[in-house]
Amino acid sequence: NRGLTFVPLRPHLNKFRVRHDVELFLRHFCLRPFFYGKESSPSSDDLISRLHQSPSSWTPQIGLPPSLDHFISNTWRDIKRLNFSTPLTYSNLTPSERTVLRSLCSYPDIII
């Protein structure tokens, strides 16, 4: 039983999904130093208005540490080098694990 120590790979990468996931990942790193040590103050005392606030998609573009800026530019450079049309030719599962996973997928009462 390997639990959550592996992730089966898909044969093709979805270009949009990869870029979206990387954008969210990098946004997390940008927000951390920007808001570090700042107290969050509610904009209103009304509980209902605080519950219905929509999530922000803002990402700071200035005032980032140089090392973080370098990491972000290198990450995007590497993402742009990926060839999304080439199928993945390797698997992180052994052949026997792949066979077991395929057989488990055929059971209607198991959701994978």
Secondary structure, 3 states (H helix, E strand, C coil): CCCCCCCCCCCCCCHHHHHHHHHHHHHHHHHHHHHCCCCCCCCCCCHHHHHCCCCCCCCCCCCCCHHHHHHHHHHHHHHHHCCCCCCCCCCCCCHHHHHHHHHHHCCCCCCC
